[in-house]
Amino acid sequence: MSDPFAVAAQLLQPFSPPPRLLMGPGPITVDPRVLRAMSAQLVGQYDPAMTQCMNDTMALYRGVFQTQNQWTMLVDGTSRAGIEAVLVSLLEPGEKVLVPIFGRFGHLLCEIAERCGAEVHRIEVEWGQVFSPEQIEQAIKQVQPKVLAVVQGDTSTTMLQPLDELGAICQRHGVLMYSDATASIGGNPFKSDEWGLDAVSVGLQKCLCGPSGSAPVTLSEQAVDTIRRRKHVEAGIRAAHHVDGSGQRIRSNYFDLGMIMDYWGDERLNHHTEATIMLYGARECARILLEEGIDNAIERHQLHGQAMAAGAIGLNLKLFGDQRHKMTNVVGVYIPEAVDGEAVRHAMLHDFGVEIGTSFGPLHGKIWRIGTMGYNARKDAVLQTLTALEAVLRLQGHDLPPNGGVAAALEVYQGAD
Ligand SMILES: *Cc1c(COP(=O)(O)O)cnc(C)c1O
């Protein structure tokens, strides 16, 4: 009798990923230092070495976020785990949130806030644009939300929403300000305290050089007070001194930031089992950024982003969106009419091992998105991508000057020397 559950012999082979240069909007090729950090052995959840590592990671991420916030910690899960934790913890059902939408991730904030039972108010601009502070203040006056939830850098459009004036506006109107800075932090200026943010969440897989799977968050005292009012300790670990808050219990157990704070804080109250290997990775990502220096890292993203954009123009391609508000680390490039965009991505990947990004929603089929971020914000990665793109575009019949991309990028590099 044959075994009905027998698996094919090939499934018992180890997975060996092909070598790729990930030049899309994220994830990007992980810095080998992070991979090394993530191959270290586990320690127990309450081993002093582990709790020390957690405390050190909190301190490192205060540096990354540019904040003095005590409550700066990791939510286990990809970036949207951080978004979900912040929104479900801040917003009680029926409370109002205002979301300025300038791309896909604004829609995601709305989607998540709706599932939290919040009353969601949207304002929108066309993809490729950002909001003025006046537009946002106007909407705040009208809606009077509890929370303003705004993306800083939206990879779907490559745009960077200026946040520096929004914190003060929120303070004037008694609104909590939350930002998803996943795509932008580490490659674009971000100043949590100076800009007056109450909550921020990010991920590792963009400019921070890591894989997806950990979502660093930071919370101001005001955000913490709001969450503490909803305090609820789950049965089984609850002790006599635990008193519930007056607000409604947070509707997610996994993403209850109150319980996550109690786990990362002095009480070390058992919540989930920490994703130890992701903690090692996240710690190394912060170390890499702070060792390089945030300003240097931003400058590096600026330089290589400019070189890539100049290279694309040199290949007779047009850039997408309001260039004054483009993120440093990703560029949108119109797919020329006569060119099959997916065939180009296919040849880039399979003939050259270089991945570039497609796009969503209204931009689907119209632009490619090319990233220069984290570990891949490097000259050799930029020049290899442009070389491959030139060869593929030429085969597709696109009219371009010989060596146009590389020459234009090299000019940017020479100007920077
Ligand atoms: C890339 C990106 C994310 C990614 O979310 P995941 O859950 O890690 O897939 C979230 N927000 C923004 C603004 C992004 O650009």
The ligand as an SDF file (V2000), in Angstrom:
LIG
                    3D

 15 15  0  0  0  0  0  0  0  0999 V2000
    5.7500   48.9980    3.3280 C   0  0  0  0  0  0  0  0  0  0  0  0
    4.8020   49.6660    4.2340 C   0  0  0  0  0  0  0  0  0  0  0  0
    4.1050   48.9460    5.2200 C   0  0  0  0  0  0  0  0  0  0  0  0
    4.2880   47.4560    5.2990 C   0  0  0  0  0  0  0  0  0  0  0  0
    3.4030   46.7970    6.1620 O   0  0  0  0  0  0  0  0  0  0  0  0
    3.6650   45.2460    6.4250 P   0  0  0  0  0  0  0  0  0  0  0  0
    2.6590   44.8240    7.3940 O   0  0  0  0  0  0  0  0  0  0  0  0
    5.0730   45.1270    6.9540 O   0  0  0  0  0  0  0  0  0  0  0  0
    3.5530   44.5810    5.0960 O   0  0  0  0  0  0  0  0  0  0  0  0
    3.2950   49.6390    6.0860 C   0  0  0  0  0  0  0  0  0  0  0  0
    3.1480   50.9730    5.9750 N   0  0  0  0  0  0  0  0  0  0  0  0
    3.7870   51.6850    5.0310 C   0  0  0  0  0  0  0  0  0  0  0  0
    3.5920   53.1580    4.9570 C   0  0  0  0  0  0  0  0  0  0  0  0
    4.6220   51.0540    4.1320 C   0  0  0  0  0  0  0  0  0  0  0  0
    5.2410   51.7340    3.1730 O   0  0  0  0  0  0  0  0  0  0  0  0
  1  2  1  0
  2  3  1  0
  2 14  2  0
  3  4  1  0
  3 10  2  0
  4  5  1  0
  5  6  1  0
  6  7  2  0
  6  8  1  0
  6  9  1  0
 10 11  1  0
 11 12  2  0
 12 13  1  0
 12 14  1  0
 14 15  1  0
M  END
$$$$
